Amino acid sequence: MGRSRITDFTGAEIRESSVIAYPTRQGNSVRNTEAVVLEVRREEYRGRIIPMLKVRPTGRESGHDRRQTMDIRTVSTEHVVVIGEAKGESA
């Protein structure tokens, strides 16, 4: 049995090298962050499979303060939206 596609809330397929936007915390508020997907994976938690993404922020985001680190992050696909494909970037 093959694995099903992992999609954002609009139904667009999330693949490696997709450019996504997702919410992140900034102090007491939330900002939107743009990132490139490096890896799509599934994790098991309490008997359920949860789709997770390993992403690298691009540095483009909402908010007044600059991001302090550009470290690779692991995020859930729950509030992610695909906004494009990485062009010429090594994922």
C-alpha angles and dihedrals in degrees: 000000000000125000120258123243119269110229139179121242091276093055097254112142116248112221136168109283093026115137110229140179121219137167121259133180120254110181107297096346141057128245134186118247129196118218144165117240111238099175137006114209143160124231128193118228122174092340095311128109112232120192111228133182130212104213141179114214115233095209094248110118145129122260137075101260123068120244110265096210137024093204121149111265136198114224137175119247092230099105100017123125125192111232101173149309126290110253118206092344121124106233 
